[in-house]
Structure formats: structure tokens, C-alpha cells
């Protein structure tokens, strides 16, 4: 298999990696960069646990090829707080809301759910409960029943709007 050099950014840092044509973005992030926040679960893009943001858009990293990340900006859960200027150890408002509202139980789906929520709130800073439910519809959670997750996203939206002065 012919390997290629891939240049891309993850969480604001430039990286070069040697990838094979069939390497997934999940494999690149987890195995080559040690960023294990995006979980590998279903392996076929059905559960959302592997969600990362590529150029601000949610991508299921288990089914996306690494080569598609060439010259792109990727945000993982590990870089989320820093992306809004938080110091090490501080949480992004969405992460904090998940903690405050008990939206994290086993935590397996949380990174993908939080990044999907970020993409949703970037597009729609004032969503309704139904819009949050629809926006998170591709992410599966076996523990929470989703009510606390939706509550957390709505609370985070309020905080983010206040921080933005809107």
C-alpha cells in the first residue's frame, strides 16, 4: 500500500503524519497522535462516539479517511476548552454544563456529544429543545435518556450567548 505524507492541524497545532490510503481519521488521531477522546465504538459511523470537528463541521472519524484531513483544521475534545481561551484544567462552557447538569454518566459518548453540541451552537446559538434533540440525533447514549444532555446544551447556549454579549 502506498503511504502518503499528510499535513494538517489538530487543536491548533500543525502535524505531519505518514498515512496509508485506508487509514481512518480515528486511527490517525488515536494511534498516531495519542488523542483518545474520540471513541471508537461501532466502527461504521452509526453511534457518533467518534465525532470530531473538521473545519468546524462534525465528522464521524471512524468512517472518514485520514487523507481527507489534508490541510484541514481538526478540533477534538482535548482541544475544545483551549479553543475558547480556557486555561489548562478549565472546561469549555459546554463541557461545564454537561458536568453541572449530570449529562455525563459513563462518559463514553460525551466527547462526540459535546462536539456535536458545539457544531450545533456555532450554527444556531439559540436553539429550541426540539432543535437540540434533532441536532444531536446522530449520537447515541445508553445511559442518560438524553433529557439531561439536552438540558446541558440549552444551558451552555445561554452561557455562550452571555459570554458573546448577545
C-alpha positions as CSV (number, residue, x, y, z in Angstrom):
1,X,0.0,0.0,0.0
2,X,1.4,3.4,-1.0
3,X,1.9,5.7,2.0
4,X,1.5,9.4,1.8
5,X,2.6,12.3,4.0
6,X,-0.3,14.3,5.3
7,X,-0.1,17.8,6.8
8,X,-3.0,19.0,8.9
9,X,-3.8,20.9,12.2
10,X,-5.3,19.4,15.3
11,X,-6.3,21.6,18.2
12,X,-4.4,24.5,16.7
13,X,-1.1,22.6,16.3
14,X,0.4,21.6,12.9
15,X,1.2,17.9,12.3
16,X,2.7,15.8,9.6
17,X,1.9,12.1,9.5
18,X,2.5,9.2,7.2
19,X,-0.8,7.6,6.4
20,X,-2.0,4.6,4.3
21,X,-4.9,5.1,1.9
22,X,-7.3,3.1,4.1
23,X,-6.3,4.7,7.5
24,X,-9.3,6.3,9.2
25,X,-9.2,9.7,10.8
26,X,-9.9,7.9,14.1
27,X,-6.9,5.7,13.7
28,X,-4.7,8.7,12.9
29,X,-5.9,10.7,15.9
30,X,-5.9,7.8,18.4
31,X,-2.9,5.7,17.3
32,X,-0.6,8.3,15.7
33,X,-1.3,11.3,17.9
34,X,-2.5,9.7,21.1
35,X,-5.7,11.7,21.2
36,X,-8.1,9.1,22.5
37,X,-11.1,11.4,23.3
38,X,-12.9,10.4,20.1
39,X,-14.1,7.0,21.0
40,X,-14.0,4.0,18.6
41,X,-17.3,2.2,19.1
42,X,-19.4,1.0,16.2
43,X,-16.7,1.5,13.5
44,X,-19.3,2.2,10.9
45,X,-20.4,5.8,11.6
46,X,-23.7,5.0,13.4
47,X,-23.2,6.0,17.0
48,X,-21.4,9.3,17.0
49,X,-18.9,8.5,19.7
50,X,-16.0,9.2,17.3
51,X,-17.3,12.7,16.3
52,X,-14.6,15.4,15.8
53,X,-14.9,18.8,14.1
54,X,-13.2,19.2,10.7
55,X,-13.3,22.8,9.6
56,X,-16.0,23.3,12.2
57,X,-18.3,20.6,10.9
58,X,-19.0,17.3,12.7
59,X,-17.3,14.3,11.1
60,X,-17.5,10.7,12.2
61,X,-13.8,9.9,12.4
62,X,-14.3,6.1,12.4
63,X,-15.6,6.2,8.8
64,X,-13.7,9.2,7.4
65,X,-10.4,8.5,5.7
66,X,-7.4,10.3,7.3
67,X,-6.3,11.5,3.9
68,X,-9.4,13.7,3.7
69,X,-7.9,15.8,6.6
70,X,-5.1,17.0,4.4
71,X,-4.6,20.8,5.0
72,X,-7.7,20.8,7.3
73,X,-8.2,22.1,10.9
74,X,-9.5,19.4,13.3
75,X,-10.8,20.0,16.7
76,X,-11.0,17.2,19.2
77,X,-12.4,17.1,22.7
78,X,-8.9,17.5,24.0
79,X,-8.6,21.0,22.4
80,X,-12.1,22.3,23.0
81,X,-11.5,24.3,26.1
82,X,-8.3,25.9,24.7
83,X,-10.2,26.8,21.5
84,X,-12.1,29.5,23.5
85,X,-9.1,30.6,25.5
86,X,-9.6,28.5,28.6
87,X,-6.5,27.7,30.7
88,X,-5.4,24.1,31.3
89,X,-7.8,22.4,33.8
90,X,-10.7,24.7,32.8
91,X,-13.6,23.5,30.9
92,X,-15.4,24.8,27.8
93,X,-18.9,26.1,28.8
94,X,-20.5,23.0,27.0
95,X,-18.3,20.7,29.0
96,X,-19.1,22.5,32.2
97,X,-22.8,22.3,31.5
98,X,-22.5,18.6,30.9
99,X,-20.9,18.2,34.4
100,X,-23.4,20.7,36.1
101,X,-26.5,19.0,34.6
102,X,-25.4,15.4,35.2
103,X,-25.3,14.8,31.4
104,X,-22.2,12.5,31.9
105,X,-22.8,9.1,33.2
106,X,-20.4,6.5,31.8
107,X,-18.9,9.3,29.6
108,X,-18.2,7.1,26.6
109,X,-20.5,9.1,24.3
110,X,-19.7,12.5,25.9
111,X,-16.8,13.7,23.7
112,X,-18.8,13.1,20.5
113,X,-22.0,14.5,22.0
114,X,-20.2,17.7,23.2
115,X,-18.5,18.3,19.9
116,X,-21.8,17.8,18.1
117,X,-23.4,20.3,20.5
118,X,-20.6,22.8,19.7
119,X,-21.2,22.5,16.0
120,X,-24.9,22.9,16.6
121,X,-24.4,26.0,18.8
122,X,-21.9,27.5,16.4
123,X,-24.6,27.4,13.7
124,X,-27.6,28.2,16.0
125,X,-26.7,29.9,19.2
126,X,-30.3,29.9,20.5
127,X,-31.8,26.5,19.7
128,X,-35.1,25.2,20.9
129,X,-35.3,21.9,22.8
130,X,-36.5,20.3,19.6
131,X,-33.6,21.7,17.6
132,X,-31.1,20.4,20.1
133,X,-32.8,16.9,20.0
134,X,-32.6,16.9,16.3
135,X,-29.1,18.3,16.2
136,X,-27.8,15.5,18.5
137,X,-29.9,12.8,16.8
138,X,-26.9,11.0,15.3
139,X,-25.2,10.5,18.7
140,X,-26.3,7.5,20.7
141,X,-26.2,7.4,24.5
142,X,-27.1,4.3,26.5
143,X,-27.0,5.8,30.0
144,X,-28.8,9.2,30.3
145,X,-32.1,9.1,28.4
146,X,-31.0,12.4,26.7
147,X,-33.0,14.7,28.9
148,X,-30.0,15.9,30.9
149,X,-27.9,16.1,27.7
150,X,-30.5,18.4,26.1
151,X,-30.8,20.5,29.3
152,X,-27.0,20.8,29.4
153,X,-26.8,22.0,25.8
154,X,-29.6,24.6,26.3
155,X,-27.8,25.8,29.5
156,X,-24.5,26.0,27.6
157,X,-26.2,28.0,24.8
158,X,-27.3,30.6,27.4
159,X,-23.8,30.9,28.9
160,X,-22.2,31.2,25.4
161,X,-24.7,33.9,24.4
162,X,-24.0,35.8,27.6
163,X,-20.2,35.5,27.0
164,X,-20.7,36.8,23.5
165,X,-22.8,39.7,24.7
166,X,-25.9,38.6,22.7
